[in-house]
Amino acid sequence: MNPIVSASEVSFGYVPKTKTVSNIDLSIGQGEIYGFLGPNGAGKTTTIRLLLGLLLPDQGTIEIFGRPLSKDRNSAFSKIGSMIEIPSLYDHLTAFENLEITRRIRNLSKTRISEVLEIVKLSEATNIKVREFSLGMKQRLGLAISLLPAPELLILDEPTNGLDPHGIIETRELFKALNRDHGTTILVSSHILAEVEKVASHIGIIDKGQFVFQGTIEALQNLRFENSSIDVETNNNQVAAKLLSGYYEVLGYSEVGLRISFKDRAQIAHIGHILCKEGLDIYRLATNSNDLEKIFLQMVRH
């Protein structure tokens, strides 16, 4: 199946001879929730603007729904909802009136306004002017506008900015529901790995305009076990060390316990299986692995 979003060798610079993003290759399949990560200034928003046709690449090609973006923008955009950074709202108008403008432009059903306000938990604020909204409420109204066309593809840039913890959880659950119940493909950018990890099926990490990682969330999680070790304590550590040395590198050994090098979760289970099979009592199995935040920081070198 062709990807819904595809970018090949895309580069762009706001200043001649200075690339904000360089040789970007990106592929997002149907039904994925793609978490787009990177520190502030890494090139996330620029990349999203390129994918939406708000900027034209200096080189490379972009395809949306299998068609070149440069040739079929109107057809593609009819199936896309988006919110870039802070939503553009009319402060002197109500929530309903802001949605009504976009509804008319897109020629959508009037009933859709009440539907999206309910989705983002703003039904009680329908007739309140936006100037009275908190930052979090404005973010949710921007999200409601992006949901008006019931999009097949949702592209969101830092959608949880300004939300309190409860609002962040509700937004996360909304993404899961849209993806699960409607098959919506979602690209969501953030600089907070821990939040994206809870919702994304695939991850892309960008730093200084270039990707440093792309893959499934499972592939990223498996990186935690690179150069990792496990501390083992049994009723006979000498025998345990002899048994495990035939399968793994023993990094250290003493009467208190031993330390074994391992690469993935399956090997942890294998270590326990070997010891149990030989009748040893296991008092402790403790992993010494990287957490995802440390891996992320290593990747972006900040």
Backbone as CSV, one residue per row, in Angstrom:
resi,resn,N_x,N_y,N_z,CA_x,CA_y,CA_z,C_x,C_y,C_z
1,MET,0.847,-1.193,0.000,0.000,0.000,0.000,0.883,1.244,0.000
2,ASN,0.541,2.195,-0.895,1.322,3.424,-0.972,1.145,4.254,0.293
3,PRO,2.197,4.937,0.736,2.076,5.790,1.919,1.148,6.964,1.659
4,ILE,0.498,7.447,2.711,-0.362,8.631,2.591,0.480,9.888,2.451
5,VAL,1.592,9.942,3.177,2.518,11.074,3.095,3.893,10.538,2.714
6,SER,4.494,11.143,1.708,5.815,10.705,1.267,6.645,11.919,0.862
7,ALA,7.849,11.998,1.388,8.782,13.057,1.011,10.116,12.414,0.658
8,SER,10.716,12.857,-0.427,11.977,12.276,-0.894,13.012,13.363,-1.153
9,GLU,14.107,13.314,-0.384,15.251,14.222,-0.557,14.826,15.686,-0.567
10,VAL,13.946,16.041,0.362,13.424,17.408,0.426,14.367,18.294,1.222
11,SER,14.705,19.423,0.641,15.534,20.420,1.321,14.889,21.791,1.171
12,PHE,15.114,22.628,2.184,14.569,23.986,2.139,15.390,24.887,3.046
13,GLY,15.589,26.132,2.597,16.261,27.121,3.420,15.594,28.473,3.290
14,TYR,15.417,29.162,4.422,14.849,30.505,4.383,15.873,31.503,3.854
15,VAL,17.154,31.155,4.048,18.251,32.002,3.579,19.047,31.219,2.532
16,PRO,19.402,31.844,1.407,20.164,31.118,0.380,21.431,30.490,0.956
17,LYS,21.697,29.258,0.517,22.890,28.488,0.897,22.879,28.040,2.367
18,THR,21.754,28.288,3.072,21.619,27.815,4.445,20.354,26.980,4.541
19,LYS,20.505,25.676,4.779,19.374,24.765,4.770,18.768,24.628,6.176
20,THR,17.483,24.918,6.274,16.764,24.691,7.524,16.461,23.209,7.688
21,VAL,16.070,22.548,6.586,15.939,21.089,6.545,16.704,20.601,5.322
22,SER,17.314,19.422,5.438,18.193,18.942,4.382,17.969,17.463,4.111
23,ASN,17.661,17.139,2.846,17.523,15.749,2.385,16.571,14.935,3.269
24,ILE,15.390,15.490,3.491,14.383,14.825,4.311,13.721,13.698,3.508
25,ASP,13.735,12.502,4.054,12.985,11.368,3.519,11.971,10.953,4.572
26,LEU,10.708,10.933,4.181,9.639,10.695,5.156,8.562,9.838,4.520
27,SER,8.045,8.873,5.283,6.970,8.015,4.780,6.017,7.704,5.924
28,ILE,4.735,8.013,5.717,3.708,7.749,6.721,2.616,6.916,6.082
29,GLY,2.397,5.721,6.616,1.407,4.808,6.068,0.016,5.071,6.599
30,GLN,-0.974,4.549,5.893,-2.362,4.710,6.302,-2.594,4.095,7.679
31,GLY,-3.289,4.848,8.543,-3.640,4.349,9.854,-2.562,4.516,10.909
32,GLU,-1.424,5.122,10.555,-0.358,5.327,11.532,-0.614,6.584,12.366
33,ILE,-0.105,6.575,13.575,0.048,7.811,14.346,1.544,8.072,14.399
34,TYR,1.974,9.061,13.660,3.402,9.337,13.479,3.807,10.464,14.413
35,GLY,4.625,10.145,15.395,5.135,11.144,16.317,6.388,11.792,15.760
36,PHE,6.320,13.096,15.521,7.419,13.849,14.911,8.112,14.640,16.009
37,LEU,9.314,14.197,16.374,10.009,14.725,17.550,11.259,15.506,17.188
38,GLY,11.614,16.407,18.061,12.858,17.143,17.908,12.862,18.348,18.823
39,PRO,14.042,18.838,19.192,14.093,20.032,20.042,13.579,21.252,19.299
40,ASN,13.277,22.300,20.030,12.841,23.544,19.400,13.918,24.029,18.424
41,GLY,13.485,24.404,17.215,14.410,24.879,16.204,15.035,23.784,15.366
42,ALA,14.584,22.543,15.539,15.184,21.420,14.809,14.712,21.334,13.362
43,GLY,13.569,21.967,13.044,13.035,21.908,11.686,11.673,21.243,11.587
44,LYS,11.018,20.970,12.718,9.720,20.295,12.689,8.663,21.134,11.978
45,THR,8.511,22.384,12.403,7.464,23.225,11.827,7.733,23.497,10.355
46,THR,8.982,23.707,9.994,9.320,23.922,8.586,8.946,22.704,7.750
47,THR,9.246,21.517,8.251,8.896,20.294,7.533,7.390,20.177,7.364
48,ILE,6.639,20.480,8.409,5.183,20.407,8.331,4.648,21.427,7.333
49,ARG,5.201,22.618,7.322,4.769,23.631,6.348,5.047,23.169,4.915
50,LEU,6.138,22.471,4.716,6.443,21.916,3.396,5.428,20.840,3.004
51,LEU,5.067,19.990,3.954,4.102,18.921,3.671,2.726,19.479,3.354
52,LEU,2.409,20.659,3.881,1.109,21.280,3.635,1.129,22.246,2.460
53,GLY,2.274,22.378,1.806,2.364,23.269,0.659,2.434,24.735,1.017
54,LEU,2.631,25.053,2.293,2.771,26.450,2.703,4.151,26.995,2.361
55,LEU,5.104,26.097,2.180,6.434,26.428,1.675,6.730,25.506,0.506
56,LEU,7.499,25.984,-0.454,7.892,25.175,-1.601,9.329,24.704,-1.413
57,PRO,9.586,23.412,-1.551,10.949,22.901,-1.325,11.926,23.420,-2.368
58,ASP,13.177,23.636,-1.941,14.225,24.008,-2.888,14.579,22.826,-3.782
59,GLN,14.428,21.632,-3.228,14.651,20.412,-4.007,13.884,19.274,-3.361
60,GLY,13.676,18.201,-4.132,12.970,17.042,-3.620,11.502,17.049,-4.009
61,THR,10.818,15.954,-3.694,9.410,15.785,-4.054,8.584,15.393,-2.835
62,ILE,7.319,15.822,-2.842,6.373,15.504,-1.774,5.105,14.964,-2.419
63,GLU,4.627,13.843,-1.913,3.374,13.262,-2.388,2.417,13.089,-1.207
64,ILE,1.146,13.442,-1.436,0.090,13.267,-0.453,-1.000,12.408,-1.081
65,PHE,-1.381,11.338,-0.422,-2.348,10.387,-0.956,-1.918,9.852,-2.324
66,GLY,-0.615,9.677,-2.485,-0.088,9.083,-3.701,0.000,10.010,-4.895
67,ARG,-0.299,11.293,-4.721,-0.245,12.256,-5.828,0.730,13.374,-5.489
68,PRO,1.481,13.866,-6.484,2.418,14.966,-6.226,1.686,16.186,-5.667
69,LEU,2.164,16.714,-4.565,1.526,17.862,-3.932,1.506,19.066,-4.854
70,SER,2.536,19.221,-5.660,2.640,20.383,-6.546,1.581,20.385,-7.644
71,LYS,0.961,19.207,-7.916,0.012,19.106,-9.030,-1.432,18.908,-8.579
72,ASP,-1.650,18.525,-7.330,-2.999,18.144,-6.918,-3.297,18.628,-5.509
73,ARG,-3.053,19.904,-5.250,-3.182,20.425,-3.892,-4.629,20.437,-3.413
74,ASN,-5.562,20.915,-4.244,-6.946,21.062,-3.799,-7.563,19.722,-3.404
75,SER,-7.305,18.695,-4.213,-7.845,17.374,-3.914,-7.274,16.833,-2.609
76,ALA,-5.974,17.042,-2.406,-5.321,16.551,-1.193,-5.829,17.284,0.043
77,PHE,-5.944,18.592,-0.042,-6.313,19.388,1.121,-7.759,19.166,1.548
78,SER,-8.609,18.679,0.649,-9.995,18.392,1.020,-10.075,17.246,2.014
79,LYS,-9.007,16.471,2.135,-8.990,15.314,3.034,-8.019,15.495,4.199
80,ILE,-7.549,16.747,4.401,-6.549,17.028,5.435,-7.100,18.042,6.435
81,GLY,-6.829,17.809,7.713,-7.054,18.809,8.744,-5.702,19.144,9.355
82,SER,-5.482,20.407,9.696,-4.158,20.779,10.213,-4.249,21.923,11.204
83,MET,-3.241,21.976,12.069,-3.080,23.103,12.981,-1.585,23.326,13.168
84,ILE,-1.112,24.491,12.810,0.306,24.811,12.861,0.563,25.787,13.999
85,GLU,1.379,25.329,14.978,1.731,26.154,16.128,0.473,26.727,16.788
86,ILE,0.437,28.019,17.066,-0.721,28.643,17.712,-1.831,28.813,16.683
87,PRO,-3.057,28.340,16.962,-4.136,28.453,15.970,-4.487,29.903,15.682
88,SER,-4.839,30.174,14.425,-5.246,31.522,14.009,-6.743,31.668,14.254
89,LEU,-7.079,32.486,15.237,-8.477,32.650,15.621,-8.850,34.131,15.622
90,TYR,-10.151,34.403,15.486,-10.673,35.759,15.582,-11.135,35.987,17.024
91,ASP,-10.382,36.775,17.771,-10.663,36.967,19.191,-12.009,37.630,19.451
92,HIS,-12.491,38.469,18.513,-13.741,39.200,18.734,-14.975,38.365,18.378
93,LEU,-14.749,37.145,17.862,-15.854,36.259,17.510,-15.963,35.115,18.513
94,THR,-17.118,34.487,18.533,-17.326,33.354,19.432,-16.704,32.090,18.841
95,ALA,-16.688,31.029,19.665,-16.190,29.744,19.175,-17.014,29.280,17.974
96,PHE,-18.339,29.399,18.078,-19.213,28.999,16.977,-18.898,29.794,15.717
97,GLU,-18.742,31.096,15.865,-18.507,31.951,14.694,-17.167,31.645,14.030
98,ASN,-16.141,31.344,14.833,-14.858,30.950,14.257,-14.998,29.674,13.437
99,LEU,-15.731,28.706,13.961,-15.943,27.454,13.236,-16.817,27.664,12.003
100,GLU,-17.786,28.556,12.109,-18.699,28.807,10.998,-17.961,29.337,9.772
101,ILE,-16.925,30.159,9.999,-16.145,30.685,8.871,-15.525,29.545,8.081
102,THR,-14.861,28.632,8.785,-14.225,27.503,8.102,-15.277,26.566,7.511
103,ARG,-16.400,26.395,8.197,-17.455,25.511,7.678,-17.973,26.010,6.339
104,ARG,-18.159,27.332,6.224,-18.642,27.894,4.967,-17.607,27.764,3.858
105,ILE,-16.360,28.036,4.196,-15.297,27.925,3.181,-15.223,26.504,2.632
106,ARG,-15.361,25.527,3.525,-15.266,24.120,3.114,-16.603,23.526,2.689
107,ASN,-17.676,24.320,2.812,-19.008,23.886,2.387,-19.420,22.597,3.103
108,LEU,-19.346,22.645,4.432,-19.661,21.478,5.255,-21.036,21.623,5.902
109,SER,-21.535,20.524,6.451,-22.829,20.527,7.116,-22.778,21.365,8.394
110,LYS,-23.864,22.102,8.671,-23.922,22.925,9.872,-23.845,22.084,11.145
111,THR,-24.329,20.856,11.085,-24.316,20.003,12.268,-22.908,19.639,12.705
112,ARG,-21.946,19.797,11.780,-20.569,19.411,12.096,-19.980,20.300,13.191
113,ILE,-20.439,21.548,13.315,-19.894,22.451,14.326,-20.153,21.922,15.724
114,SER,-21.384,21.554,16.013,-21.696,21.034,17.344,-20.981,19.717,17.603
115,GLU,-20.766,18.923,16.556,-20.077,17.643,16.704,-18.634,17.844,17.148
116,VAL,-17.912,18.764,16.473,-16.496,18.941,16.817,-16.331,19.664,18.151
117,LEU,-17.256,20.556,18.493,-17.194,21.203,19.802,-17.370,20.178,20.920
118,GLU,-18.215,19.198,20.692,-18.397,18.126,21.666,-17.141,17.277,21.765
119,ILE,-16.514,17.006,20.632,-15.306,16.173,20.608,-14.193,16.797,21.446
120,VAL,-14.032,18.130,21.332,-12.927,18.804,22.038,-13.372,19.394,23.384
121,LYS,-14.570,19.033,23.826,-15.065,19.446,25.140,-15.204,20.970,25.263
122,LEU,-15.779,21.595,24.221,-16.007,23.044,24.270,-17.476,23.392,24.028
123,SER,-18.365,22.428,24.181,-19.784,22.674,23.901,-20.339,23.820,24.744
124,GLU,-19.891,23.918,25.997,-20.414,24.957,26.895,-19.850,26.338,26.566
125,ALA,-18.825,26.373,25.695,-18.215,27.661,25.334,-18.609,28.107,23.931
126,THR,-19.665,27.507,23.390,-20.063,27.774,22.005,-20.219,29.255,21.720
127,ASN,-20.859,29.996,22.617,-21.193,31.397,22.357,-20.324,32.378,23.142
128,ILE,-19.195,31.900,23.645,-18.257,32.773,24.354,-17.220,33.300,23.369
129,LYS,-16.900,34.586,23.480,-15.903,35.171,22.579,-14.521,34.618,22.907
130,VAL,-13.739,34.415,21.860,-12.431,33.775,21.992,-11.480,34.596,22.852
131,ARG,-11.681,35.921,22.925,-10.794,36.753,23.749,-10.865,36.360,25.225
132,GLU,-11.931,35.670,25.611,-12.097,35.233,26.991,-11.576,33.819,27.225
133,PHE,-11.057,33.191,26.186,-10.552,31.827,26.295,-9.174,31.791,26.928
134,SER,-8.898,30.726,27.656,-7.526,30.455,28.090,-6.727,29.939,26.900
135,LEU,-5.399,29.854,27.077,-4.553,29.331,26.003,-4.950,27.894,25.661
136,GLY,-5.237,27.105,26.686,-5.632,25.736,26.442,-6.933,25.627,25.664
137,MET,-7.900,26.492,25.966,-9.167,26.490,25.237,-8.960,26.895,23.786
138,LYS,-8.045,27.832,23.551,-7.753,28.221,22.171,-7.133,27.056,21.397
139,GLN,-6.263,26.311,22.066,-5.671,25.144,21.415,-6.761,24.141,21.027
140,ARG,-7.710,23.926,21.923,-8.778,22.967,21.638,-9.705,23.469,20.528
141,LEU,-9.930,24.772,20.477,-10.748,25.324,19.394,-10.015,25.181,18.062
142,GLY,-8.703,25.405,18.063,-7.925,25.192,16.848,-8.001,23.751,16.382
143,LEU,-7.979,22.842,17.334,-8.103,21.422,17.009,-9.492,21.133,16.441
144,ALA,-10.518,21.766,17.000,-11.877,21.579,16.484,-11.975,22.030,15.023
145,ILE,-11.345,23.150,14.703,-11.355,23.638,13.318,-10.700,22.623,12.381
146,SER,-9.602,22.020,12.844,-8.904,21.040,12.004,-9.733,19.770,11.807
147,LEU,-10.663,19.504,12.748,-11.489,18.294,12.662,-12.774,18.503,11.861
148,LEU,-13.090,19.726,11.495,-14.349,20.011,10.806,-14.589,19.124,9.580
149,PRO,-13.609,18.949,8.696,-13.883,18.162,7.483,-13.843,16.654,7.684
150,ALA,-13.777,16.188,8.938,-13.608,14.751,9.231,-12.445,14.206,8.402
151,PRO,-11.240,14.738,8.626,-10.112,14.460,7.726,-9.607,13.024,7.794
152,GLU,-9.100,12.552,6.657,-8.415,11.263,6.620,-7.003,11.394,7.175
153,LEU,-6.432,12.595,7.033,-5.085,12.882,7.519,-5.130,14.121,8.394
154,LEU,-4.608,14.003,9.601,-4.580,15.111,10.553,-3.124,15.450,10.830
155,ILE,-2.736,16.709,10.587,-1.361,17.164,10.789,-1.373,18.263,11.850
156,LEU,-0.726,17.993,12.973,-0.800,18.896,14.119,0.590,19.232,14.624
157,ASP,0.840,20.513,14.826,2.140,20.984,15.296,2.001,21.429,16.752
158,GLU,2.600,20.671,17.671,2.557,20.977,19.103,1.121,21.222,19.583
159,PRO,0.219,20.250,19.393,-1.189,20.484,19.719,-1.502,20.573,21.203
160,THR,-0.600,20.121,22.077,-0.890,20.152,23.517,-0.285,21.366,24.209
161,ASN,0.261,22.299,23.452,0.790,23.530,24.057,-0.310,24.249,24.840
162,GLY,-0.009,24.593,26.069,-0.960,25.352,26.869,-2.001,24.523,27.581
163,LEU,-2.035,23.215,27.338,-3.027,22.374,27.997,-2.536,21.935,29.374
164,ASP,-3.458,21.825,30.319,-3.092,21.288,31.619,-2.998,19.767,31.505
165,PRO,-2.487,19.081,32.542,-2.325,17.621,32.443,-3.598,16.889,32.055
166,HIS,-4.747,17.338,32.588,-6.002,16.691,32.233,-6.313,16.886,30.750
167,GLY,-6.064,18.094,30.244,-6.310,18.374,28.830,-5.393,17.579,27.930
168,ILE,-4.151,17.383,28.355,-3.196,16.590,27.569,-3.675,15.145,27.470
169,ILE,-4.150,14.598,28.594,-4.650,13.217,28.583,-5.871,13.098,27.679
170,GLU,-6.789,14.063,27.757,-7.980,14.030,26.910,-7.605,14.110,25.432
171,THR,-6.625,14.960,25.092,-6.190,15.089,23.702,-5.568,13.792,23.216
172,ARG,-4.767,13.166,24.065,-4.151,11.887,23.720,-5.220,10.830,23.431
173,GLU,-6.241,10.767,24.294,-7.316,9.794,24.095,-8.117,10.109,22.842
174,LEU,-8.247,11.392,22.514,-8.940,11.789,21.290,-8.201,11.273,20.062
175,PHE,-6.885,11.423,20.055,-6.091,10.917,18.936,-6.291,9.415,18.766
176,LYS,-6.248,8.694,19.876,-6.421,7.243,19.813,-7.793,6.877,19.273
177,ALA,-8.829,7.614,19.706,-10.186,7.331,19.249,-10.352,7.625,17.759
178,LEU,-9.815,8.752,17.302,-9.897,9.090,15.882,-9.195,8.039,15.036
179,ASN,-8.060,7.592,15.519,-7.295,6.582,14.796,-7.995,5.225,14.821
180,ARG,-8.506,4.853,15.972,-9.137,3.537,16.136,-10.507,3.468,15.468
181,ASP,-11.338,4.475,15.680,-12.727,4.405,15.245,-12.938,4.902,13.817
182,HIS,-12.075,5.798,13.347,-12.272,6.388,12.026,-11.110,6.129,11.068
183,GLY,-10.070,5.464,11.556,-8.930,5.172,10.694,-8.124,6.399,10.314
184,THR,-8.251,7.475,11.097,-7.538,8.720,10.781,-6.036,8.541,10.951
185,THR,-5.303,8.916,9.927,-3.842,8.936,10.004,-3.431,10.270,10.618
186,ILE,-2.523,10.233,11.587,-2.179,11.441,12.338,-0.674,11.655,12.348
187,LEU,-0.252,12.854,12.010,1.127,13.292,12.225,1.077,14.355,13.311
188,VAL,1.734,14.092,14.427,1.715,15.037,15.545,3.147,15.346,15.955
189,SER,3.509,16.617,15.940,4.865,17.010,16.319,4.897,17.421,17.777
190,SER,6.049,17.230,18.380,6.231,17.605,19.776,7.720,17.607,20.090
191,HIS,8.079,18.224,21.211,9.439,18.110,21.713,9.468,17.287,22.993
192,ILE,8.312,16.675,23.335,8.199,15.898,24.568,8.042,14.425,24.215
193,LEU,9.130,13.682,24.342,9.137,12.274,23.987,8.150,11.468,24.813
194,ALA,8.109,11.702,26.121,7.276,10.891,27.005,5.809,10.968,26.614
195,GLU,5.356,12.122,26.113,3.962,12.270,25.726,3.675,11.554,24.408
196,VAL,4.552,11.724,23.426,4.350,11.095,22.113,4.426,9.578,22.231
197,GLU,5.295,9.110,23.097,5.475,7.667,23.278,4.166,6.973,23.650
198,LYS,3.286,7.675,24.343,2.042,7.074,24.827,1.013,6.893,23.723
199,VAL,1.189,7.558,22.589,0.150,7.518,21.555,0.653,7.067,20.187
200,ALA,1.935,7.251,19.886,2.433,7.033,18.526,2.690,5.566,18.226
201,SER,2.456,5.195,16.966,2.840,3.866,16.478,4.199,3.927,15.785
202,HIS,4.532,5.103,15.244,5.801,5.311,14.552,6.409,6.628,15.018
203,ILE,7.721,6.701,14.951,8.442,7.873,15.454,9.454,8.356,14.416
204,GLY,9.541,9.671,14.269,10.617,10.295,13.511,11.258,11.353,14.383
205,ILE,12.575,11.337,14.502,13.289,12.323,15.319,14.191,13.146,14.408
206,ILE,14.038,14.457,14.467,14.802,15.362,13.615,15.672,16.253,14.492
207,ASP,16.883,16.529,14.015,17.780,17.437,14.724,18.585,18.219,13.704
208,LYS,18.619,19.526,13.856,19.361,20.394,12.942,19.003,20.127,11.491
209,GLY,17.694,19.910,11.249,17.205,19.783,9.880,17.375,18.425,9.236
210,GLN,17.820,17.421,9.993,18.017,16.092,9.425,17.462,15.028,10.366
211,PHE,16.937,13.951,9.778,16.431,12.863,10.605,17.585,12.094,11.232
212,VAL,17.439,11.823,12.521,18.415,10.984,13.220,17.809,9.637,13.597
213,PHE,16.478,9.515,13.444,15.818,8.225,13.675,14.461,8.236,12.994
214,GLN,14.106,7.104,12.367,12.756,6.852,11.885,12.453,5.374,12.053
215,GLY,11.288,5.060,12.584,10.917,3.665,12.741,9.721,3.529,13.653
216,THR,9.404,2.284,13.994,8.281,2.028,14.888,8.654,2.399,16.318
217,ILE,7.640,2.565,17.140,7.889,2.860,18.548,8.610,1.686,19.199
218,GLU,8.317,0.460,18.720,9.005,-0.714,19.273,10.500,-0.669,18.967
219,ALA,10.851,-0.230,17.752,12.269,-0.143,17.385,12.991,0.873,18.257
220,LEU,12.322,1.983,18.557,12.929,2.990,19.429,13.081,2.446,20.845
221,GLN,12.063,1.752,21.318,12.130,1.197,22.670,13.237,0.149,22.795
222,ASN,13.472,-0.592,21.718,14.525,-1.610,21.756,15.917,-0.999,21.897
223,LEU,16.062,0.271,21.492,17.357,0.935,21.641,17.743,1.103,23.109
224,ARG,16.755,1.000,23.992,17.058,1.113,25.424,18.034,0.034,25.872
225,PHE,18.027,-1.107,25.170,18.807,-2.249,25.615,20.206,-2.319,25.000
226,GLU,20.516,-1.382,24.084,21.872,-1.360,23.546,22.847,-0.951,24.645
227,ASN,23.949,-1.687,24.739,24.973,-1.442,25.774,24.377,-1.508,27.184
228,SER,23.366,-2.388,27.349,22.720,-2.519,28.641,23.197,-3.787,29.342
229,SER,22.929,-3.858,30.635,23.347,-5.019,31.416,22.258,-5.382,32.406
230,ILE,22.376,-6.593,32.928,21.436,-7.061,33.927,22.209,-7.615,35.117
231,ASP,21.806,-7.211,36.317,22.416,-7.722,37.552,21.630,-8.942,38.023
232,VAL,22.356,-10.023,38.300,21.739,-11.285,38.678,22.289,-11.731,40.035
233,GLU,21.385,-12.129,40.910,21.781,-12.703,42.198,21.033,-14.014,42.401
234,THR,21.793,-15.080,42.666,21.190,-16.398,42.884,21.747,-17.024,44.167
235,ASN,21.317,-18.252,44.438,21.843,-18.942,45.615,23.228,-19.529,45.353
236,ASN,23.685,-19.492,44.074,25.032,-19.945,43.734,25.516,-19.141,42.535
237,ASN,26.089,-17.983,42.816,26.493,-17.076,41.739,27.634,-17.631,40.896
238,GLN,28.480,-18.434,41.475,29.581,-19.021,40.711,29.047,-19.945,39.614
239,VAL,28.105,-20.787,39.970,27.499,-21.686,38.987,26.727,-20.877,37.944
240,ALA,26.027,-19.854,38.403,25.253,-19.009,37.482,26.168,-18.354,36.457
241,ALA,27.331,-17.846,36.902,28.274,-17.209,35.995,28.793,-18.192,34.959
242,LYS,29.078,-19.423,35.396,29.580,-20.447,34.474,28.523,-20.807,33.438
243,LEU,27.272,-20.935,33.865,26.185,-21.275,32.953,25.953,-20.171,31.915
244,LEU,25.887,-18.954,32.382,25.526,-17.845,31.489,26.669,-17.428,30.570
245,SER,27.921,-17.704,30.957,29.061,-17.316,30.120,29.059,-18.041,28.777
246,GLY,28.354,-19.158,28.702,28.257,-19.863,27.426,27.318,-19.191,26.445
247,TYR,26.511,-18.232,26.931,25.531,-17.554,26.080,25.757,-16.044,25.999
248,TYR,26.242,-15.467,27.106,26.344,-14.019,27.196,27.702,-13.609,27.763
249,GLU,28.005,-12.326,27.562,29.243,-11.777,28.121,29.024,-11.451,29.597
250,VAL,29.852,-12.026,30.448,29.794,-11.733,31.877,30.690,-10.528,32.144
251,LEU,30.076,-9.425,32.516,30.817,-8.176,32.696,31.467,-8.093,34.075
252,GLY,30.921,-8.796,35.032,31.472,-8.760,36.379,30.891,-9.874,37.211
253,TYR,31.669,-10.310,38.226,31.213,-11.424,39.049,31.788,-11.278,40.456
254,SER,30.941,-11.555,41.443,31.385,-11.564,42.842,30.431,-12.458,43.614
255,GLU,30.698,-12.601,44.899,29.826,-13.422,45.717,28.433,-12.802,45.845
256,VAL,28.383,-11.473,45.693,27.102,-10.775,45.811,26.224,-11.019,44.590
257,GLY,26.829,-11.136,43.419,26.072,-11.333,42.186,26.953,-11.171,40.972
258,LEU,26.331,-11.149,39.796,27.073,-10.984,38.554,26.310,-10.044,37.632
259,ARG,27.041,-9.474,36.704,26.461,-8.544,35.738,26.656,-9.117,34.338
260,ILE,25.547,-9.191,33.573,25.533,-9.812,32.254,25.124,-8.785,31.208
261,SER,25.788,-8.786,30.067,25.407,-7.933,28.948,24.231,-8.566,28.196
262,PHE,23.250,-7.742,27.791,22.123,-8.264,27.006,21.664,-7.193,26.016
263,LYS,20.834,-7.623,25.029,20.477,-6.714,23.943,18.983,-6.454,23.805
264,ASP,18.139,-7.358,24.307,16.710,-7.133,24.181,15.965,-7.866,25.287
265,ARG,14.651,-7.661,25.326,13.824,-8.224,26.394,13.799,-9.751,26.348
266,ALA,13.862,-10.297,25.123,13.827,-11.754,24.991,15.013,-12.397,25.711
267,GLN,16.162,-11.714,25.695,17.342,-12.264,26.356,17.195,-12.237,27.885
268,ILE,16.455,-11.283,28.419,16.192,-11.277,29.859,15.437,-12.547,30.248
269,ALA,14.409,-12.862,29.446,13.632,-14.077,29.714,14.499,-15.323,29.578
270,HIS,15.402,-15.306,28.577,16.275,-16.461,28.344,17.214,-16.679,29.526
271,ILE,17.748,-15.595,30.078,18.636,-15.694,31.238,17.903,-16.343,32.407
272,GLY,16.697,-15.880,32.670,15.921,-16.469,33.750,15.608,-17.936,33.497
273,HIS,15.328,-18.283,32.240,15.005,-19.667,31.885,16.204,-20.597,32.131
274,ILE,17.405,-20.134,31.744,18.609,-20.944,31.934,18.829,-21.239,33.413
275,LEU,18.696,-20.223,34.244,18.945,-20.385,35.677,17.895,-21.289,36.324
276,CYS,16.647,-21.111,35.947,15.583,-21.953,36.517,15.728,-23.408,36.083
277,LYS,16.120,-23.615,34.830,16.275,-24.975,34.314,17.323,-25.750,35.102
278,GLU,18.352,-25.045,35.589,19.424,-25.685,36.362,19.087,-25.757,37.854
279,GLY,17.904,-25.310,38.213,17.458,-25.421,39.599,17.982,-24.362,40.530
280,LEU,18.525,-23.277,40.000,19.033,-22.207,40.860,17.892,-21.321,41.338
281,ASP,18.019,-20.837,42.552,17.055,-19.882,43.087,17.474,-18.473,42.670
282,ILE,16.562,-17.744,42.072,16.861,-16.378,41.629,16.341,-15.399,42.669
283,TYR,17.252,-14.635,43.243,16.882,-13.649,44.244,16.646,-12.261,43.628
284,ARG,17.368,-12.002,42.528,17.231,-10.664,41.939,17.617,-10.694,40.468
285,LEU,16.802,-10.026,39.646,17.119,-9.725,38.249,16.820,-8.243,38.062
286,ALA,17.832,-7.434,37.856,17.640,-5.983,37.747,18.368,-5.467,36.506
287,THR,17.624,-4.844,35.587,18.230,-4.335,34.360,18.839,-2.958,34.584
288,ASN,19.932,-2.711,33.884,20.573,-1.397,33.855,20.544,-0.921,32.404
289,SER,19.408,-0.340,32.005,19.240,0.056,30.606,18.974,1.547,30.507
290,ASN,19.152,2.075,29.301,18.870,3.482,29.059,17.361,3.699,29.060
291,ASP,16.910,4.872,29.519,15.512,5.204,29.309,15.386,5.962,27.988
292,LEU,14.166,6.074,27.485,13.957,6.684,26.173,14.358,8.152,26.153
293,GLU,14.196,8.824,27.275,14.569,10.239,27.321,16.068,10.406,27.131
294,LYS,16.848,9.531,27.738,18.296,9.595,27.573,18.689,9.317,26.116
295,ILE,18.044,8.332,25.504,18.315,8.013,24.102,17.993,9.210,23.216
296,PHE,16.833,9.837,23.477,16.428,11.015,22.707,17.457,12.126,22.825
297,LEU,17.907,12.397,24.041,18.892,13.459,24.254,20.221,13.136,23.573
298,GLN,20.600,11.857,23.573,21.821,11.464,22.875,21.687,11.684,21.373
299,MET,20.514,11.384,20.832,20.287,11.530,19.396,20.352,12.976,18.950
300,VAL,19.766,13.875,19.744,19.721,15.280,19.322,20.913,16.082,19.854
301,ARG,21.773,15.445,20.653,23.045,16.041,21.073,22.862,17.359,21.812
302,HIS,21.817,17.484,22.576,21.599,18.705,23.371,21.530,18.296,24.836
